[in-house]
Amino acid sequence: MTVTYLEHAGRSQRVVLDRPYHQWTLPDGNPWTLFFRQPNGYLLRFPGLADFEVARDGSRVQSWAAPEAAASTVRHLYLNQVLPLALSRQGKLVLHASAVDIGGQAVAFVGESGRGKSTLAASFATSGAGLLTDDGLLLEWIEGELSVVPSHPSIRLWQDSQEALLSGEPAMAPALTYTAKTRFLAGADFSYCDQPRPLRRVYFLGPGEAISPVIRRAKPATTLIELVRNSFLLDIGEQEMLGQHFGEITTIANMPIHYDLDFPRRFADLPLLRDMIIQHANSPTP
């Protein structure tokens, strides 16, 4: 099943009398996304930016920009926030993670915001390894192998990462009004992989407290918690789909591909870190 996406003309965000059943919150405590159930699906509201109506089965998404929101912002919200949630309603497993293609296999980086997923992925992509996804990592079983399906060819970076990793005049997408990050498009400055790749390694990124890069096997219980915590799920109240989701997560958590990775956040160390990850990813799986 695919997702049909329709953009409508802008409209003011009407008052919703029902309380949201869930919300994502910004670091300052303000709501980022409000989740409402509707008779035929869901309303996802990004206050001051856009409303998205998602069909109950995730097959259709419609958007309405708030009056002052740019079309590029709404499109980006759809691709990075709403589409993964719609896919979760189709039973797809989507993670908050970045991934790159190393030697024909996918290597994924999972971690909360600020732990360097995009910077690490961009470091590989600017060194010749194809970017698979900056976020919204879609996993599917393809010919018996758990694989990463590529998403749109762009990556968002803070200014310090831009200055450290990109040179010249890289192609940029239109500016987004809700973040200081800049979105760069695949091209001469960084590589993109447009084909699914079997998942070779998953690295859970630590807080940056290590003096030097360290990789350790992740414990199964910790792996399960991290995969659940970093999953896109539109409705945790749907017990049957939730059970299916946990079943698949448990299967994946038991695969011997998960590791904890912590490293000092120094741009100068990225070449050494890349080499370490490549060597580890290419080593035999115990």
C-alpha positions in Angstrom: 0.0 0.0 0.0 1.2 3.5 -0.8 0.2 6.9 0.6 -1.7 9.3 -1.5 -0.9 12.9 -0.6 -3.1 15.9 -1.4 -2.2 19.6 -0.7 -5.0 22.0 -0.3 -5.1 25.8 -0.1 -4.2 27.4 3.2 -6.8 27.8 5.9 -6.9 29.1 9.5 -6.6 26.4 12.1 -10.0 25.9 13.5 -10.6 25.3 17.2 -10.8 21.6 18.1 -13.0 21.0 21.1 -11.7 17.5 21.9 -8.5 17.1 23.9 -5.6 15.6 21.9 -5.0 12.0 22.7 -1.3 12.5 22.3 1.2 15.4 21.7 4.8 16.0 20.9 6.4 18.8 22.9 9.2 21.2 22.1 12.2 21.6 24.6 10.6 24.9 25.8 7.4 23.0 26.7 5.2 24.3 23.9 3.3 21.8 21.8 5.0 20.7 18.5 2.3 18.3 17.3 -1.2 17.6 18.6 -2.9 14.3 17.7 -6.7 14.1 17.5 -8.9 11.2 16.5 -11.6 11.8 13.9 -14.4 9.6 12.6 -12.5 8.6 9.5 -8.9 8.9 10.8 -6.7 11.4 12.5 -5.9 15.1 12.6 -2.3 16.1 13.2 -1.9 19.7 14.0 1.4 21.6 13.9 0.3 24.9 15.6 0.8 27.9 13.4 2.2 25.7 10.6 -0.2 23.1 9.1 -3.0 20.6 9.7 -2.8 17.1 8.2 -5.7 14.7 8.0 -4.6 11.0 7.9 -6.9 8.2 6.8 -7.5 5.5 9.4 -5.6 3.0 7.3 -2.8 5.4 6.5 -3.5 5.3 2.8 -4.3 9.0 2.3 -3.0 12.3 3.7 -4.4 15.7 3.1 -2.7 19.0 4.2 -3.8 22.5 4.8 -1.1 25.2 5.5 -1.7 27.8 8.1 -2.1 31.3 6.6 1.6 32.3 7.1 3.2 29.0 6.5 5.3 28.4 3.4 4.5 25.5 1.1 8.0 24.2 1.4 7.6 24.0 5.2 4.3 22.0 4.9 5.9 19.6 2.4 8.8 19.0 4.7 6.5 18.4 7.6 4.7 15.8 5.5 7.9 14.0 4.4 9.6 14.0 7.8 6.8 13.8 10.3 3.5 12.8 8.9 4.5 10.2 6.2 6.3 8.0 8.7 3.2 8.1 11.0 0.9 7.2 8.0 3.1 4.3 7.1 2.9 3.1 10.7 -0.9 2.7 10.2 -0.1 0.4 7.3 1.9 -1.9 9.6 5.2 -0.5 8.4 8.1 -0.2 10.9 9.6 3.3 10.7 12.3 4.6 13.1 13.8 7.9 14.1 17.1 7.1 12.6 19.6 8.0 9.8 21.2 5.4 7.6 24.0 5.2 4.9 25.0 2.6 2.4 28.4 1.1 3.2 29.6 -1.4 0.7 26.1 -2.3 -0.4 24.7 -2.7 3.1 22.8 -0.3 5.3 24.3 1.1 8.6 21.8 2.9 10.8 22.3 5.5 13.5 19.5 5.7 16.2 19.3 8.3 18.9 17.4 11.2 20.3 17.6 14.7 18.8 21.0 16.3 19.3 23.1 13.1 19.4 24.5 13.6 15.9 22.5 11.3 13.6 22.4 13.7 10.8 26.0 14.9 11.2 27.3 11.4 11.2 25.3 10.4 8.2 26.4 13.6 6.4 30.0 12.8 7.2 29.7 9.5 5.4 27.7 10.9 2.5 30.2 13.7 1.9 32.9 11.0 1.8 31.2 8.8 -0.9 28.9 6.6 1.1 25.3 7.0 -0.2 22.8 8.5 2.2 19.7 6.3 2.6 17.7 8.5 4.9 18.2 11.4 7.3 15.3 10.4 9.4 12.1 8.3 9.1 14.0 5.1 8.4 11.6 2.6 6.8 12.4 -1.1 7.3 11.0 -3.8 5.1 11.7 -7.5 4.6 12.9 -7.9 1.0 13.7 -11.4 -0.3 14.1 -12.6 3.3 16.5 -9.8 4.4 15.6 -6.9 6.7 16.3 -3.9 4.5 16.3 -0.1 4.7 14.2 1.6 2.0 15.6 5.0 0.9 13.7 8.1 1.6 14.0 11.6 -0.1 17.5 12.7 -1.0 18.1 15.5 1.5 19.7 16.1 4.9 19.2 18.8 7.5 22.3 20.2 9.2 23.1 22.9 11.8 25.4 25.6 10.7 28.5 24.2 12.4 28.0 20.9 10.7 27.5 22.6 7.4 30.7 24.5 7.7 32.7 21.4 8.8 31.3 19.0 6.2 30.2 20.9 3.1 32.3 23.1 0.8 31.5 25.3 -2.2 27.9 26.1 -2.9 25.9 22.9 -2.2 22.3 22.6 -3.4 19.8 23.8 -0.8 16.1 23.2 -0.4 13.9 26.2 0.4 14.3 27.5 4.0 12.1 26.2 6.7 10.4 28.6 9.1 10.4 26.4 12.2 14.1 25.4 12.4 17.5 27.0 12.0 18.7 23.8 10.3 19.3 24.1 6.6 18.2 21.2 4.3 20.7 20.2 1.6 19.9 18.2 -1.5 21.9 15.3 -2.9 24.3 16.1 -5.7 28.0 16.8 -6.1 28.5 17.5 -2.4 27.0 14.4 -1.0 26.1 11.0 -2.3 22.6 9.4 -2.2 21.6 5.7 -2.5 18.2 5.2 -4.2 18.1 1.4 -3.8 17.1 -0.6 -0.7 20.0 -2.1 1.2 20.0 -5.0 3.7 20.5 -3.8 7.3 24.0 -4.7 8.5 24.4 -2.7 11.7 22.3 -0.5 14.1 24.2 1.9 16.3 22.5 3.5 19.3 24.3 6.9 19.7 25.4 7.8 23.3 25.5 11.3 24.9 29.1 12.1 23.8 30.7 11.4 27.1 33.3 9.0 25.8 36.9 10.2 25.6 37.5 8.3 22.4 35.0 6.3 20.1 33.8 3.1 21.7 31.5 0.4 20.3 29.9 -2.2 22.5 27.3 -4.9 21.9 23.9 -3.6 23.0 22.0 -5.7 25.5 18.8 -7.3 24.1 16.6 -5.6 26.7 18.1 -2.2 26.0 17.8 -2.8 22.2 14.1 -3.5 22.6 13.5 -0.3 24.6 15.5 1.8 22.2 13.7 0.5 19.1 10.3 1.0 20.8 11.2 4.5 22.0 12.4 5.6 18.5 9.5 4.1 16.5 7.0 6.2 14.7 3.5 5.2 15.9 0.4 7.1 15.1 -2.0 5.4 17.5 -0.8 3.4 20.5 -4.5 2.7 21.4 -4.9 0.3 18.5 -4.2 -2.9 20.4 -4.1 -5.3 17.5 -1.7 -3.2 15.5 0.4 -2.4 18.6 0.8 -6.1 19.3 1.9 -6.7 15.7 4.4 -3.8 16.1 5.9 -5.2 19.3 6.1 -8.6 17.7 8.2 -7.3 14.8 10.3 -5.1 17.1 11.1 -8.1 19.3 12.1 -10.2 16.3 14.5 -7.4 15.1 15.8 -6.8 18.7 17.0 -10.4 18.8 19.1 -10.0 15.7 22.8 -9.7 16.5 23.3 -6.4 14.7 22.7 -3.8 17.5 25.5 -1.9 19.2 26.0 1.1 21.5 28.2 3.8 20.0 29.6 6.8 21.9 32.1 9.3 20.7 33.4 12.8 21.5 31.6 15.4 19.4 34.6 16.8 17.6 34.5 17.3 13.8 38.2 16.6 13.5 37.6 13.0 14.8 35.0 12.2 12.1 37.5 10.5 9.7 38.7 8.2 12.4 35.2 7.5 13.5 34.1 6.6 9.9 37.0 4.2 9.5 36.1 2.6 12.9 32.5 2.1 11.9 33.4 0.8 8.4 35.8 -1.7 9.9 33.2 -2.8 12.5 30.4 -3.0 10.1 32.4 -5.2 7.7 33.6 -7.5 10.5 31.8 -10.9 10.9 28.7 -10.9 13.0 29.2 -13.1 16.1 
